[in-house]
Amino acid sequence: MSFLSVEFILFCLVVLPLYFLVPQRGRLLYILIASLVFYAASSPLYTLVLVGLTLVDYGIARAIGGTEVDAVRNRWLYLSLALNLASLVLFKYVGFLNDLLAGLLALVGVVYIPSPVSILMPLGVSFYTFTKIAYIMDVHRKKIKPEANALTFATFITFFPNIASGPIERAGHLIPQLQATVRFNETRIVEGLRLILWGAFKKVVIADRLALYVNAVYDQPQAHQGLTLLTATFFLAFQIYADFSSYTDIARGIARILGFDLFENFRQPYLSKSVLEFWRRWHISLTTWIREYLFFPLSRFLLTRTKRRYPRVVEFSVYLIIMSGIGLWHGASAPFIIWGLLHGVYMGVESVLNARRLQLVPRHALTDVLKVVTTFLLVTFAWIFFRAATLSDAGYIISQLFNFGGDFAASLQVYGSTVEGYGTQLLLSLGLILLLIISDGIDSKWGIFTLFQKVPTLLRFGVYYALIAIIFGILISTRVVQNFVYFQF
């Protein structure tokens, strides 16, 4: 059930108003039922799997919290990790593992025919798995106490605004909110609706428009060259950002209406002055999860094994391992892994330069602008591997990016059948990207919604109604709701 589908809009029109009519002591159960209905509408076969794994982790956390014997606590932790990771691997990589087994057996002369039965990936399996792993790890580390109320824990795991694509919530942040008394708050509702509206605009008007161009080019890259490939790659960077951040905005908006605050998942990432900073601003909940549960433990382990003799080598190696793992999480394919490795190299080199306090460019008023542009170019280059279907496609795109010797009139007709039509659509797309950049700049300096509140009421509501009209006009005219990019992960 997509956030922008008719079914979800009707779902919210029923669920959100009724929430404030339900007695306080019955609201957790109400949210849990609503969340399971939402999940079942998208992954009906796997709702019982989600419930079962959630109850298992509830029991394991209670078992960990009920003993001080480290060996026992560790066994329970390993059991939880094994179950969660096994379910993640099963649902995300069963097809890849099946093909890999067939290839390995073929090397030794054994013929293996992969099963034609495919396993569909449940909605949000990565995100709720990461949430449960973080919870179990925090209980094991004694950072939090195991939640005694099974209803509270189940609601925390299945909370419908963020179960599909995050943000990845932490128990210490969301569970206290679920336990608190929530009263009708008009200010929070207005803030939530504003977030939802901005998120819907970014998705329907910006991301999906850019996707038309990106998909047309990247689905058949060999049919294009030069300026078309450059434009598509430039659009790709903003399509992914607008698409993913729009989901987070809508999720945070829905949660805020209900009285809860979810993590901010994006903080103007394309204004970053380094790739390390980019990952502190991009998919923040995943980045902090990786830093706390993978990066620091692996770094400590390797530093101990090397007796701290090569700290820079260890840091560089950890970045490569972690980022290639992130690539593999996105998909079991060479382009995704190379995308991750590229970021690992970027971050590893930056960490070495930072440790040696090397200043590659002289300090100047334009230095920050140069850093932002350089970071954007590095990240955008890596996006080629993220989006390309195969290494061959990625190689072709890179080799042809600056090949401007072809027929421009033929290669530029992506948005329309005529160059004039293309030009109009292209200018509109560039204008929307500029709007996104300007809004991020304003948001980073003053807070765009804070500043917008100072706009005269009549003009402010005029903008609201105009955005609503544009969004619904596009949805009605296209009659196609494109899934959010990160639904596939």
C-alpha positions in Angstrom: 0.0 0.0 0.0 1.8 3.1 -1.2 1.6 6.3 0.7 0.2 8.0 -2.3 -2.4 5.4 -3.3 -6.1 5.9 -3.0 -6.2 3.0 -0.5 -3.7 4.6 1.8 -5.4 8.0 1.6 -8.7 6.3 2.6 -6.9 4.4 5.3 -5.5 7.6 6.8 -8.9 9.4 6.6 -10.3 6.6 8.7 -7.4 5.8 11.1 -6.1 9.3 12.0 -9.4 11.0 13.1 -10.6 7.9 15.0 -7.3 7.7 16.9 -8.2 10.7 19.0 -11.7 9.3 19.7 -10.2 6.1 21.2 -9.6 6.1 25.0 -6.0 6.7 25.9 -5.6 3.2 27.3 -6.8 1.6 24.1 -4.7 3.6 21.7 -1.7 1.3 21.6 -3.9 -1.6 20.6 -5.6 0.7 18.0 -2.2 1.7 16.5 -1.0 -2.0 16.5 -4.2 -3.1 14.7 -3.9 -0.3 12.2 -0.3 -1.1 11.6 -1.0 -4.8 11.0 -3.8 -3.9 8.6 -1.5 -1.6 6.7 1.2 -4.3 6.5 -1.2 -7.1 5.6 -2.5 -5.0 2.7 1.0 -5.0 1.2 2.5 -8.3 2.4 -0.5 -10.5 3.5 1.5 -13.7 3.4 4.2 -12.4 5.7 2.2 -10.7 8.4 2.3 -13.8 10.5 6.1 -14.0 10.0 6.5 -10.4 11.2 4.3 -11.1 14.2 6.1 -14.3 15.0 9.6 -12.8 14.8 8.5 -9.8 16.9 7.2 -12.1 19.7 10.3 -14.2 19.6 12.5 -11.1 20.0 10.2 -9.8 22.8 10.8 -13.1 24.6 14.6 -13.1 23.9 15.0 -9.6 25.2 13.1 -10.5 28.4 15.4 -13.5 28.8 18.5 -11.4 28.3 17.3 -8.9 30.8 16.4 -11.6 33.3 19.9 -12.9 33.9 23.3 -11.5 34.7 25.2 -14.5 33.5 27.2 -13.3 30.4 27.4 -16.6 28.8 23.6 -17.0 28.9 23.0 -13.4 27.7 25.4 -14.0 24.8 23.6 -17.2 23.8 20.3 -15.4 23.6 21.9 -12.5 21.7 23.4 -14.9 19.1 20.1 -16.7 18.7 18.3 -13.4 18.0 20.9 -12.2 15.6 20.9 -15.6 13.8 17.1 -15.6 13.4 16.9 -12.0 12.2 19.8 -12.2 9.8 18.6 -15.6 8.5 15.2 -14.2 7.7 16.7 -11.1 6.1 19.0 -13.3 3.9 16.2 -15.7 3.0 13.8 -13.0 1.8 16.3 -10.6 0.2 18.9 -13.0 -1.3 17.4 -16.4 -1.8 17.4 -16.0 -5.6 21.0 -14.8 -5.6 22.1 -17.7 -3.3 20.2 -20.2 -5.5 22.0 -18.9 -8.7 25.3 -18.8 -6.8 24.9 -22.4 -5.7 24.1 -23.5 -9.3 27.3 -21.7 -10.5 29.5 -23.2 -7.9 28.2 -26.7 -8.6 28.7 -26.2 -12.3 32.4 -25.6 -11.7 32.8 -29.1 -10.4 30.6 -30.7 -13.1 27.4 -31.0 -11.1 24.2 -29.9 -12.9 21.9 -28.1 -10.5 18.6 -26.6 -11.8 17.5 -23.7 -9.5 14.0 -24.0 -8.2 11.4 -22.0 -10.2 9.6 -21.1 -6.9 10.5 -17.5 -6.0 10.1 -15.9 -2.6 8.7 -12.4 -2.6 10.4 -9.9 -0.3 8.2 -8.8 2.5 7.5 -5.0 2.8 10.1 -3.3 5.0 12.0 -6.5 6.0 15.3 -4.7 6.2 14.0 -1.8 8.2 12.1 -3.8 10.9 15.0 -6.3 11.1 17.5 -3.5 11.8 15.1 -2.1 14.4 14.9 -5.4 16.2 18.6 -6.0 16.0 19.3 -2.5 17.5 16.8 -3.2 20.3 18.3 -6.6 21.2 21.8 -5.1 21.1 20.8 -2.2 23.3 19.2 -4.6 25.8 22.3 -6.8 25.8 24.5 -3.8 26.4 22.2 -2.7 29.2 21.6 0.7 27.5 17.9 0.0 27.9 15.7 -2.3 29.9 13.7 -4.9 28.0 10.1 -3.7 27.4 7.8 -5.6 29.7 4.6 -4.8 27.8 4.3 -7.0 24.7 1.7 -4.7 23.2 4.1 -1.7 23.5 7.0 -3.6 21.9 4.9 -5.0 19.1 3.6 -1.5 18.3 7.1 -0.1 18.3 8.3 -2.7 15.8 5.2 -2.5 13.5 4.5 1.2 13.7 2.9 1.7 10.2 4.4 5.2 9.2 8.0 3.9 9.2 7.9 0.1 8.9 8.1 0.2 5.0 11.2 2.4 4.5 12.2 3.9 7.8 13.4 5.9 9.6 15.0 3.1 11.6 13.7 4.0 15.1 15.4 3.2 18.4 13.5 1.9 21.4 14.9 4.6 23.7 13.4 7.2 21.4 10.0 5.8 20.3 8.9 3.5 23.1 8.7 6.4 25.8 6.5 8.3 23.3 4.2 5.3 22.8 3.8 5.1 26.6 3.1 8.8 27.1 -0.3 10.4 27.1 -1.1 11.9 23.8 -3.7 14.7 23.6 -5.2 16.4 20.5 -2.8 19.2 19.5 -3.8 21.4 16.6 -0.3 22.8 16.2 1.2 19.3 15.8 -1.5 18.3 13.3 -0.8 21.4 11.2 2.9 20.6 11.3 2.2 17.0 10.3 0.0 18.0 7.4 2.6 20.4 6.2 5.2 17.7 6.2 2.9 15.4 4.3 2.1 18.0 1.7 5.8 18.9 1.1 6.7 15.2 1.0 3.9 14.5 -1.5 5.0 17.4 -3.7 8.6 16.2 -3.7 7.5 12.7 -4.7 4.8 13.4 -7.3 6.0 16.6 -8.8 9.8 16.4 -8.5 10.9 12.8 -8.1 8.5 11.2 -10.5 9.0 13.8 -13.1 12.8 13.3 -13.0 12.2 9.6 -13.0 10.5 9.8 -16.4 13.8 11.0 -17.9 16.1 8.9 -15.8 14.2 5.7 -16.5 14.0 6.4 -20.3 17.8 6.8 -20.5 19.1 4.3 -17.9 16.8 1.5 -19.0 18.4 1.7 -22.5 21.6 3.6 -22.0 23.2 2.3 -25.2 20.6 4.4 -27.2 22.0 7.6 -25.7 25.3 9.4 -25.3 26.9 12.7 -24.1 24.6 15.4 -22.9 21.6 13.0 -22.5 23.6 10.7 -20.2 25.0 13.7 -18.3 21.5 15.1 -17.8 20.0 11.7 -16.8 22.8 11.2 -14.2 22.3 14.7 -12.8 18.6 14.2 -12.6 19.2 10.8 -11.0 21.0 12.4 -8.0 18.0 14.6 -7.3 15.4 11.9 -8.1 16.7 9.6 -5.5 17.0 12.3 -2.9 13.5 13.8 -3.6 12.0 10.3 -3.7 13.5 8.9 -0.5 13.3 12.1 1.6 9.6 12.5 0.5 8.8 9.1 2.0 10.5 10.2 5.3 8.6 13.5 5.3 5.2 11.8 4.8 6.1 9.2 7.5 7.2 11.9 10.0 4.1 13.9 9.2 1.7 11.0 9.8 3.5 10.2 13.1 3.4 13.8 14.2 -0.4 14.0 13.7 -0.6 10.9 16.0 1.6 12.7 18.5 5.0 11.1 17.8 8.3 12.4 16.6 10.3 10.2 14.3 14.0 10.7 13.5 14.9 13.3 10.9 16.4 11.1 8.1 17.8 13.8 5.8 19.5 17.1 6.5 20.3 18.8 3.2 22.8 16.2 2.1 23.8 17.9 -1.2 25.1 20.8 0.8 27.8 18.6 2.4 31.4 19.6 2.1 32.7 16.0 2.2 31.5 12.5 1.6 31.9 11.8 5.3 29.6 14.7 6.0 27.2 13.5 3.3 26.7 10.3 5.2 26.0 12.2 8.3 23.2 14.0 6.5 21.9 11.2 4.2 19.7 8.4 5.6 20.7 9.5 9.1 18.9 6.7 10.9 20.7 4.0 8.9 24.1 5.8 9.1 23.9 6.0 12.9 22.8 2.4 13.1 25.8 1.3 11.1 28.2 3.5 13.1 27.0 2.1 16.4 26.4 -1.5 15.6 28.9 -2.2 12.9 31.6 0.4 12.4 32.7 0.9 16.1 32.6 -2.8 17.0 34.5 -3.9 13.9 37.1 -1.1 14.4 37.7 -2.1 18.0 38.0 -5.7 17.0 40.6 -5.0 14.2 42.5 -2.5 16.4 42.8 -5.1 19.1 43.9 -7.8 16.7 46.6 -5.5 15.1 47.6 -4.2 18.6 46.8 -0.6 17.3 49.8 -0.6 15.1 48.0 0.5 12.0 45.0 2.7 13.0 44.7 4.4 9.6 44.9 1.1 7.7 42.2 -0.3 10.0 40.0 2.7 9.6 40.3 2.6 5.8 39.6 -1.1 5.8 36.6 -0.8 7.9 35.1 1.9 5.6 35.6 -0.5 2.7 34.1 -3.4 4.5 31.1 -1.5 5.8 30.3 0.4 2.7 30.6 -2.6 0.4 28.2 -4.3 2.9 25.8 -1.4 2.5 26.0 -1.9 -1.3 25.3 -5.6 -0.9 22.3 -4.8 1.3 20.9 -2.7 -1.5 21.2 -5.6 -3.8 23.3 -8.7 -4.5 24.8 -7.4 -7.7 28.2 -6.1 -8.8 27.0 -2.5 -9.5 25.6 -2.1 -6.0 28.8 -3.5 -4.4 30.9 -1.1 -6.5 28.7 1.8 -5.5 29.4 0.9 -1.9 33.1 0.4 -2.4 33.4 3.8 -4.1 31.9 5.5 -1.0 34.2 3.4 1.1 37.2 4.7 -0.8 35.9 8.2 -0.7 35.5 8.0 3.1 38.7 6.2 3.7 40.8 8.7 1.8 39.0 11.6 3.6 39.7 10.0 7.0 43.4 9.7 6.2 43.6 13.3 5.0 41.8 14.5 8.1 44.1 12.5 10.3 47.1 14.1 8.7 45.4 17.5 8.7 46.2 17.9 5.0 44.7 21.0 3.3 44.4 20.2 -0.4 43.0 23.6 -1.3 44.0 27.0 0.1 41.5 28.7 2.4 39.3 31.1 0.4 35.8 32.4 0.3 35.0 30.0 -2.5 36.6 27.0 -0.8 33.3 25.8 0.7 31.5 26.1 -2.6 34.3 24.1 -4.2 34.0 21.4 -1.5 30.2 21.2 -2.0 30.5 20.9 -5.8 33.3 18.3 -5.5 31.3 16.2 -3.0 28.2 16.4 -5.2 30.2 15.2 -8.2 31.8 12.3 -6.4 28.4 11.2 -5.0 26.7 11.6 -8.3 29.3 9.6 -10.1 28.7 6.7 -7.7 25.0 7.0 -8.3 25.7 5.7 -11.8 26.5 2.2 -10.4 23.5 2.4 -8.0 21.1 2.9 -10.9 22.7 1.0 -13.8 21.2 -2.5 -14.3 24.6 -4.1 -15.1 28.3 -3.3 -15.0 28.2 -3.2 -18.8 25.6 -0.5 -18.7 27.6 1.5 -16.1 30.7 1.2 -18.1 29.0 2.4 -21.2 27.5 5.4 -19.4 30.8 6.4 -18.0 32.6 6.0 -21.3 30.0 8.1 -23.2 29.3 10.9 -20.6 31.5 13.3 -22.5 31.0 12.0 -26.0 29.2 14.9 -27.7 29.8 13.9 -31.3 26.4 12.4 -31.9 23.1 13.8 -33.2 21.9 16.1 -30.5 18.4 16.4 -31.9 18.0 12.6 -31.8 19.6 12.0 -28.4 17.9 14.8 -26.6 14.3 13.8 -27.5 13.6 12.0 -24.2 10.8 14.0 -22.7 9.0 14.5 -26.0 8.8 13.8 -29.6 10.1 17.2 -30.6 13.1 19.2 -29.5 10.7 22.1 -28.5 8.7 19.8 -26.3 11.8 18.4 -24.8 13.1 21.9 -24.1 10.0 22.9 -22.2 10.0 19.7 -20.1 13.7 20.0 -19.5 13.4 23.6 -18.2 10.6 22.6 -15.9 12.7 19.8 -14.5 15.7 22.1 -14.0 13.4 24.6 -12.3 12.1 22.0 -9.9 15.7 20.9 -9.0 16.5 24.6 -8.4 13.5 24.8 -6.1 14.7 21.8 -4.2 18.2 23.3 -3.8 16.9 26.7 -2.7 14.5 25.1 -0.2 17.4 23.1 1.3 19.5 26.2 1.5 16.7 28.1 3.3 16.0 25.2 5.5 19.7 24.8 6.6 19.9 28.5 7.5 16.5 29.5 8.9 14.2 26.4 8.8 11.9 26.6 5.8 8.7 25.9 7.7 9.6 28.4 10.4 10.2 31.0 7.8 7.1 30.0 5.9 5.0 30.6 9.0 5.9 34.3 8.7 4.3 34.5 5.3 0.8 36.3 5.3 -2.0 33.8 6.0 -3.8 34.4 2.7 -0.6 33.8 0.7 0.4 30.8 2.8 -2.9 29.0 2.3 -2.9 29.9 -1.3 0.4 28.0 -1.6 -1.1 25.1 0.2 -4.1 24.8 -2.1 -1.9 25.3 -5.2 0.4 22.4 -4.1 -2.6 20.2 -3.4 -4.2 21.0 -6.8 -0.9 20.3 -8.6 -0.4 17.0 -6.8 -3.9 15.7 -7.3 -3.9 17.0 -10.9 -0.8 15.0 -11.7 -2.1 11.9 -9.9 -5.5 12.0 -11.7 -4.0 12.7 -15.1 -1.3 10.0 -15.0 -3.4 7.5 -13.0 -0.1 5.8 -12.1 1.5 6.0 -8.7 5.1 5.1 -8.9 6.4 3.1 -5.9 9.0 4.8 -3.7 12.5 3.8 -4.7 13.4 2.4 -1.3 10.4 0.1 -1.2 12.6 -2.5 -3.0 15.1 -2.5 -0.2 
